[in-house]
Amino acid sequence: MNAQRDADATGTAAEAAKTRPAAGRKPGRRPGGADTRQDILVAARAEFAARGYENTSMRAIARAAEVNSALLHHYFGTKDQLFLAALDFPLQPRELVVRVVDGDRGRVGERLVRFAFGLLEDAAARERVLAVLRAAATNEQMARLLRGFIAREVAGPIAAALDAPRPELRAELAMTQMVGLIMGRYLLAVEPLASAPVEELVTLVAPTLQRYLVG
């Protein structure tokens, strides 16, 4: 009987040791591991959906995922990169902004159109973009989230680089023009827009975007 009690006590102590926080670790905070990245993405999607892009902080996402906030920067770098990863979105806003504002000011509109089509003519990237647009068209939370992201990370930086009256309005007009074009060509498949050659669309659309952006 004594041997049995000792065995039971040993087993209980072993189980307790498994559940105790490791020395030096705060309870509720997990180190990086195989599932940590996915847990962060799940928490990020929930926080972004509930609070919107601008009102969601990296610390709030870390709390929701029960990890140290340093792990968010380790896996994703910045908030906008985490947002893109959470939505599986292929557009890199910094790359877009650099492509649009750098170079000859007389070809800003053309660069924007070419960047968009260069991205969306790829089938895999196109499906991810369209999935986000479909969700934004039917879900107000997603629409609010996408609006905040575009305003803060795309239209805002482009506007800041433009030397033109009312740059924020101009940048947002250009962004909405492109969103409408993307939905008409790739989501609604409106003809002849859907089957028009890319070069023809660049020729037709670029002057309008140029006028929006720099006048």
Sequence and secondary structure as in RCSB ss.txt:
>XXXX:A:sequence
MNAQRDADATGTAAEAAKTRPAAGRKPGRRPGGADTRQDILVAARAEFAARGYENTSMRAIARAAEVNSALLHHY
FGTKDQLFLAALDFPLQPRELVVRVVDGDRGRVGERLVRFAFGLLEDAAARERVLAVLRAAATNEQMARLLRGFI
AREVAGPIAAALDAPRPELRAELAMTQMVGLIMGRYLLAVEPLASAPVEELVTLVAPTLQRYLVG
>XXXX:A:secstr
 HHHHHHHHHHHHHHHHHHS  TT  TT B   TTHHHHHHHHHHHHHHHH STT  HHHHHHHHTB HHHHHHH
H SHHHHHHHHHT    HHHHHHHHHSS GGGHHHHHHHHHHHHHTSHHHHHHHHHHHHHHHH HHHHHHHHHHI
IIIIIHHHHHH  SSSHHHHHHHHHHHHHHHHIIIIIS  TTTTTS HHHHHHHHHHHHHHHHH 
